[in-house]
């Protein structure tokens, strides 16, 4: 005789709802984490760009007569 009983539909619905809520929380956390990571990476890139711009502005512009001669 089989002693296992089928899981009542109410229990299945409850488990499904709990799983859906848990998945939604995880998704929201992933969205928040990815947003923070993207913001951090953008700040890093902005800082690198600003540093490069400062370095370029500090370099003297070399203009010589050789550079200004028209190509023959």
PyMOL commands that set and color helices and strands:
alter all, ss='L'
color gray80, all
select helices_A, chain A and resi 9-58+65-68
alter helices_A, ss='H'
color red, helices_A
deselect
rebuild
show_as cartoon
